[in-house]
């Protein structure tokens, strides 16, 4: 591990917020809003209690829409802990692999703090991000919604695709953005305070209200060709969780805090291999055998390319489709290769994670060959062309 990578204990937050398992979810929501807490730890009892899990904003969306009735232990999920002596690169890796934006920090078996995505990003500094372009790491698979669609439809899309924000598009043009945070503070939480405070006597928004009623219209955007460091400063200064990436006024991608983690997480394995591999799964009933088979596919892919592909990272994200064969869901894989010589994306589908990965990586392999601007950069092009011709 590079000596220049900061440690978790140097950048973590020392505040730890707890709720009991039988407390209502509304209590956790209130703590997050009041203290801007990235997560709340759920214990069986406050005094020396056993940890049951943790709650984040994204997890709250899995609950019913009566947070006063839903118990915290029902929503809480197990989140991996990280040692205070680990590097922020290792924290980034754990966040990516577990689809969380914060981790509890432990020391001598006790939770002593929390580290969030923002802490990891700020720890790395502008110099690290200035060498990366927004287009290299942004997500290009945009899921959007219209301004006249309902809040309920927005929630359904977020759940289906495992995302926490949606660009609002009207006539192909970006007109706003709606996030989980917007829904919680503008729809869910106000209903708990209907008889008091700022909402007393007001007509509260419901899930049937239109997205335009709660969306943010002053959208902070980025360009695909600008340095990631510039976009990151804009994101932090505006205190937003994502930037919509636009070209000629039209959304072409989205840059989230999770996207920014990938190049940091690559540093966790930087000294062990030229290409760091990061796997991210949103697949039910995933076995260790499934993961091992995916890594076998990845290792074969990297061996074929050899050292000439450069130094960087390969990120594979898996999720389930609704399409099923019996009880088996179709698996979607999005693979992204980012190195000092190549920035390529491949998308594949299959009935197992390994098959989906193989399709996605084959697409990347072919792109490296057929893209004219890259043909002369890769000494293995002739070899790959011969292999592809033999397969046809």
VENVEN-V929041 format. One record per helix or strand. SS is the DSSP state (H for helix, E for strand). FROM is the first residue (numbers start at 1). LEN is the number of residues. If there is no record, write none. Layout:
SS/FROM/LEN
SS/FROM/LEN
//
This chain:
E/7/1
H/8/4
E/13/1
E/18/3
E/24/1
H/25/11
E/40/4
E/51/5
H/57/4
E/71/1
H/72/4
E/77/1
E/82/2
E/87/1
H/88/11
E/102/6
E/110/7
H/117/13
E/133/1
H/134/4
E/139/1
E/144/2
E/150/1
H/151/11
E/165/6
E/173/7
H/180/14
H/197/3
E/210/1
H/211/3
E/216/1
E/221/2
E/227/1
H/228/11
E/242/6
E/250/7
H/257/13
E/275/8
H/288/22
E/312/14
E/328/12
E/343/8
H/353/18
H/372/4
H/381/11
//
